[in-house]
Each structure stands twice: as C-alpha cells, then as structure tokens.
C-alpha cells in the first residue's frame, strides 16, 4: 500500500497560472510518451509516485496519448489505475489535466474540438481516469473546421457541469488565442493556460506575440517539450544520430545542419557548466525565468532523471552576461 512521503512539500515551490488562483509546481510530469499500453504499468507507477513524493502534484495527459492508434486512451487508463489504487486518498492535492482534439476513435467526431467531440471526450476521459472531474481540460489543438466560439462554449459547459475546474488551450497561435480569450471572458470561463512547445532553442512563443498576449490577459503558459526531445541534454553533445526525430515545431533547428547544432549545444553546455548546472537544468531554468511560464512538463520514465531535472530549481537566476551569451547563441 502506497503512503506518500511526509516531506513531499518541504521544498516545493508553486507558481500561479497567470492571475488566477490555480497553482502548479514549476516542474510537472507529462505523460505524452512511453506511458501507454505497451509500457510496464509497475515501472510507470513507480515514476508517478516518486514524482509525487518529490512534490510534483501536477500530471498531464491527453485522450490521444498511448501507443499509436491501437493505444489511444491507454495513457489515461494507466494514470487512472494509479489514481484509483494509490493516489485516491490524495486527490484533493493533485492537479490532473487532460485534453481533447487529436484522434481518439474512428469517424468524424473522433478528432477535432466540435461541441460533440468535446462533450463526449470529457466523459470518456473521466471514465478512463477513474475521476469525477479533472482540474484542467484543454482543447488540444486549434480546429479550423470548428468555430473557436463553439469550442469555447463547449469547454465552458464542461466546467458548468462540474467535470473540470479550469480550462486551457494548446497550440493556439495569436489570432485564435485572442478569439478564445474574448469568448471565455464573455462567458466567464476560468481559462488559465495555453500549453505550447517551448524550449531554450525555440523562441517562437516570444517572437510570435503569444507570450505578450497571455501576459496582457492574465493567462499562463505551460511548456511541453522543454528539453527539445532530448537535444538539451548531454545525450547529443558528441553528435546527432540519423535516427534522431525532431518535433515539427523545432524542425528549423536543423536548417544549418546537425554539426552546427551540435556546436551550439556544446557552447550552451559550457555556460551551464559555469553555472554548476547540466544543460538540461539550465534549459528548464531558462524557461522558468519568465513569469508568464507557470510550469514546464518534463517527460521521463527514470527517477534519477526526474531528480536531476528538479535540481534546476536550485538556480533560476541568470546574470545579464549569461543572458547575453545565451541570446547570442540562440537568436
């Protein structure tokens, strides 16, 4: 029987989602990859519970996550098993987030964020998660086949039905983000977060105006892929293999070739070493220095890696010289 560590909050920091009362740990656990039907539930259970013992109380999934088409929904089921069998006594401490929008089943309503997809999606997710409600329910993507206002009204109805406490969007660019903000304000919906691809090497959220739009409206950003599929670790300092696959949002990083990118990674690693941090730790700290960033979602199946990443919180301050040196490399 699992009993949470008594000291789990001793060193826990929290950050508010924009101007709202929702608080998250600065580093959260995302279950995007390697937490599906093809993975060992006992091993993944160990990582989830270890994270909670370390003060990580926010866990992020989506109905689409799993192991390909046959595994859609299986990540929610895996987390749901842990929530039911181990974390149920701690439900009031947890922030559980899930999403709807990418493919989950056959047919036209198995994807997208139409009213039908959203409303049936939340019911199916709650069943898989063994929960009565989630804390955050996201529109996982902008659906250009559905009016933004329809999606917003459906999300608002999910909150009114008591099936989610807050709502968010993911991968929304400035035009659709502004439309969503306007509709959520009109409805009085507790809209708190935009979940986006963010990492030290990719400043799109800043240069596109997304970050400023969020700040101006009291909404937080939450970063997925903060280590850029492992690029921002010591794994590729000696070269990037041909088998490496980069997320589409970061594809431009390879425009100058792999050797140029490896050179940049090593230069960044030198700065990190001078800060007594690993490249991964500095990369997480770099995102968290921006107050609009509520949390970063790390994806790990290794307790030691999780603990190493948490050490980023020991030094979130950057000198002006460090900021200038990093900006020279990444701009």
C-alpha positions in Angstrom: 0.0 0.0 0.0 1.4 3.4 -1.0 1.8 6.1 1.6 3.1 9.5 0.3 6.3 10.9 1.7 5.6 13.2 4.7 8.2 15.7 3.5 6.9 15.9 -0.1 6.1 19.6 0.2 9.2 20.6 2.2 11.0 22.1 -0.9 8.0 22.6 -3.2 7.7 25.9 -5.0 4.4 26.9 -6.7 3.6 29.3 -9.5 0.2 30.7 -10.3 -1.4 30.3 -13.7 -1.5 33.9 -14.8 -3.6 36.0 -12.5 -5.7 33.0 -11.3 -5.7 31.0 -8.1 -4.6 27.8 -9.8 -1.1 26.9 -8.6 1.2 24.4 -10.2 4.7 23.1 -9.3 7.3 24.8 -11.6 8.2 21.3 -13.0 5.3 18.9 -13.7 5.2 15.4 -15.1 3.9 15.0 -18.6 2.9 11.5 -19.8 3.0 12.2 -23.5 5.3 9.3 -24.5 6.1 5.9 -23.0 3.2 5.8 -20.6 0.8 3.8 -22.8 -0.4 0.2 -23.3 3.0 -1.0 -24.5 4.7 0.1 -21.3 5.1 -1.6 -17.9 2.5 -0.2 -15.6 4.5 -1.1 -12.5 7.5 0.8 -13.7 5.5 3.8 -14.7 3.6 3.7 -11.4 6.9 3.9 -9.7 7.8 7.1 -11.6 4.5 8.8 -11.0 4.5 8.0 -7.2 8.2 9.0 -7.0 7.3 12.4 -8.6 4.5 12.9 -6.1 6.9 12.1 -3.2 9.2 14.9 -4.6 6.4 17.5 -4.6 5.2 17.2 -8.2 1.4 17.2 -7.8 0.5 18.0 -11.4 0.2 15.3 -14.0 -0.6 16.0 -17.6 -2.2 13.6 -20.2 -4.5 13.6 -23.2 -7.1 11.3 -24.5 -4.9 10.8 -27.6 -1.8 9.6 -25.7 -0.9 5.9 -25.9 1.0 3.8 -28.4 -0.4 4.6 -31.7 -4.0 4.0 -33.0 -4.5 0.8 -31.0 -3.3 2.5 -27.8 -5.3 5.8 -27.9 -6.6 6.4 -24.4 -4.2 3.9 -22.8 -2.1 6.6 -21.1 -5.2 7.9 -19.3 -6.0 4.3 -18.3 -2.5 3.9 -16.9 -2.7 7.1 -14.9 -6.3 6.2 -13.9 -5.1 2.9 -12.4 -2.5 4.8 -10.3 -5.1 7.4 -9.3 -7.6 4.7 -8.2 -5.2 2.3 -6.5 -2.6 4.6 -5.0 -3.4 8.3 -5.2 -7.1 8.3 -4.4 -6.5 9.5 -0.8 -4.5 12.4 -2.1 -7.0 13.6 -4.8 -7.5 17.0 -3.3 -3.8 17.7 -3.5 -3.5 16.7 -7.2 -3.9 18.7 -10.4 -4.8 16.4 -13.2 -5.0 17.7 -16.7 -6.2 16.0 -19.9 -7.1 17.2 -23.5 -9.3 16.6 -26.4 -8.7 17.4 -30.1 -6.4 14.8 -31.7 -7.6 11.4 -33.0 -9.2 9.1 -30.3 -11.6 6.9 -32.4 -12.8 6.4 -35.9 -15.3 8.7 -37.6 -15.6 12.5 -37.9 -16.1 13.1 -34.2 -13.1 11.1 -33.2 -10.9 14.2 -33.8 -11.3 18.0 -33.5 -13.0 20.2 -30.9 -16.6 20.4 -32.0 -19.2 20.5 -29.3 -19.9 16.8 -29.7 -16.2 15.9 -29.6 -15.6 18.0 -26.5 -18.6 16.8 -24.5 -18.2 13.1 -25.3 -14.4 13.4 -24.9 -14.6 14.6 -21.3 -17.0 11.8 -20.3 -14.7 9.2 -21.9 -11.6 10.6 -20.3 -13.1 10.7 -16.8 -14.0 7.1 -17.2 -10.5 6.1 -18.2 -9.0 8.2 -15.4 -11.4 6.9 -12.7 -12.2 10.5 -11.8 -15.4 12.6 -11.3 -13.6 15.7 -12.6 -10.3 16.9 -13.9 -8.6 20.0 -12.8 -7.7 21.3 -16.3 -9.4 20.3 -19.5 -7.7 21.5 -22.7 -8.6 22.0 -26.3 -5.5 20.1 -27.6 -5.3 22.0 -30.9 -6.9 24.7 -32.9 -9.5 23.0 -35.1 -10.0 25.0 -38.3 -13.2 23.1 -39.0 -14.9 24.3 -35.9 -15.5 27.9 -34.8 -13.4 28.9 -31.9 -16.5 30.1 -30.1 -18.2 26.7 -30.4 -15.2 25.1 -28.7 -15.1 27.7 -26.0 -18.8 27.3 -25.2 -18.4 23.5 -25.0 -15.5 23.9 -22.6 -17.5 26.3 -20.6 -20.3 23.8 -20.3 -17.8 21.2 -19.1 -16.9 23.5 -16.2 -20.6 24.3 -15.5 -21.3 20.5 -15.4 -18.6 20.1 -12.7 -16.4 17.9 -14.9 -13.5 20.3 -15.0 -12.4 23.1 -12.7 -10.4 25.1 -15.2 -9.9 25.1 -19.0 -7.0 25.7 -21.3 -6.0 25.5 -24.9 -2.9 24.1 -26.5 -1.0 25.1 -29.7 -3.1 28.2 -30.2 -1.4 31.0 -32.1 -2.2 34.6 -31.5 -5.3 35.0 -33.8 -7.2 32.1 -32.4 -5.9 32.7 -28.9 -7.3 36.3 -29.0 -10.7 35.0 -30.2 -10.7 32.4 -27.4 -9.8 34.9 -24.8 -12.7 37.2 -25.9 -15.2 34.4 -25.8 -14.0 33.0 -22.5 -14.2 36.4 -20.9 -17.7 36.9 -22.3 -18.8 33.5 -20.8 -16.9 34.0 -17.5 -15.0 30.7 -18.1 -11.9 30.0 -15.8 -9.4 30.0 -18.7 -6.0 29.7 -17.2 -3.3 28.2 -19.6 -2.1 27.9 -23.2 0.1 24.8 -23.5 2.8 25.2 -26.1 6.0 23.8 -27.5 8.7 25.8 -25.7 12.4 25.3 -25.2 15.7 27.3 -25.0 16.4 26.9 -28.7 12.9 27.9 -29.9 11.7 31.4 -29.1 8.5 31.3 -31.2 6.2 31.9 -28.2 8.1 35.1 -27.5 8.6 36.4 -31.1 5.1 35.5 -32.3 3.4 37.6 -29.6 1.9 34.7 -27.8 3.7 35.4 -24.5 2.7 39.0 -24.5 -0.9 38.2 -25.3 -1.0 35.8 -22.4 0.6 38.3 -20.0 -1.7 41.1 -21.1 -4.7 38.9 -20.3 -3.5 37.2 -17.0 -3.1 33.8 -18.5 -0.2 31.4 -18.0 1.9 29.5 -20.4 2.8 25.8 -19.8 5.7 24.3 -21.8 5.8 20.9 -23.4 9.0 19.5 -24.9 11.2 21.8 -22.7 14.3 19.7 -23.4 13.6 19.6 -27.2 13.3 15.8 -27.5 16.5 15.4 -25.5 18.6 17.8 -27.6 19.0 19.9 -24.5 20.8 17.2 -22.5 24.2 15.7 -22.6 23.0 13.0 -25.0 23.9 14.7 -28.2 27.0 16.7 -27.3 29.1 14.4 -29.4 26.8 14.2 -32.4 23.2 13.7 -33.5 22.4 10.3 -35.0 20.5 9.7 -38.2 17.8 8.0 -36.2 17.0 11.2 -34.2 13.5 12.5 -34.8 12.7 16.1 -34.1 9.3 17.6 -33.3 7.8 19.6 -36.2 7.7 22.7 -34.0 11.5 22.5 -33.8 12.4 21.4 -37.3 14.1 24.7 -38.2 16.8 24.0 -35.7 18.4 21.6 -38.2 18.3 24.0 -41.2 22.1 24.7 -40.8 22.9 21.0 -40.4 23.5 18.7 -37.5 27.1 19.7 -36.9 26.2 23.4 -36.5 23.5 22.4 -34.0 25.9 20.2 -32.0 28.4 23.1 -31.8 25.7 25.3 -30.4 24.7 22.7 -27.9 28.2 22.5 -26.7 28.5 26.2 -26.3 25.3 26.3 -24.3 26.6 23.4 -22.2 29.8 25.4 -21.4 27.6 28.2 -20.0 25.6 25.6 -18.0 28.7 24.1 -16.5 29.9 27.6 -15.4 26.5 27.9 -13.6 27.1 24.5 -11.9 24.2 23.1 -13.9 23.7 20.5 -16.5 22.5 21.6 -19.9 19.0 20.2 -19.1 18.9 22.0 -15.8 19.9 25.3 -17.3 17.3 24.8 -20.1 14.5 24.3 -17.7 15.7 27.3 -15.6 15.8 29.5 -18.8 12.1 28.9 -19.4 11.1 29.4 -15.8 12.9 32.8 -15.5 9.9 34.1 -17.5 7.0 34.8 -15.0 4.4 34.0 -17.7 5.6 30.4 -17.7 3.6 28.6 -15.0 5.2 25.2 -15.3 7.3 23.0 -17.6 6.3 19.5 -18.5 9.1 17.0 -18.3 8.6 13.6 -19.8 10.8 11.0 -18.1 10.5 7.3 -17.1 13.6 7.4 -14.9 13.6 8.5 -11.3 17.2 9.7 -11.4 16.5 11.8 -14.4 13.5 13.3 -12.7 15.5 14.1 -9.6 18.3 15.7 -11.8 15.7 17.9 -13.5 14.3 19.1 -10.2 17.7 20.4 -9.3 17.1 23.1 -11.9 15.0 24.9 -9.3 18.1 25.5 -7.2 19.2 28.2 -9.6 16.6 30.1 -11.6 18.6 33.4 -11.7 20.6 34.5 -14.8 23.2 37.2 -14.8 23.0 39.8 -17.6 26.2 38.3 -19.0 24.7 34.8 -19.1 21.5 36.1 -20.8 23.5 38.0 -23.4 25.8 35.0 -24.1 22.8 32.6 -24.5 20.9 35.1 -26.7 23.9 35.3 -29.0 23.8 31.6 -29.5 20.0 31.1 -29.9 18.8 34.3 -31.7 
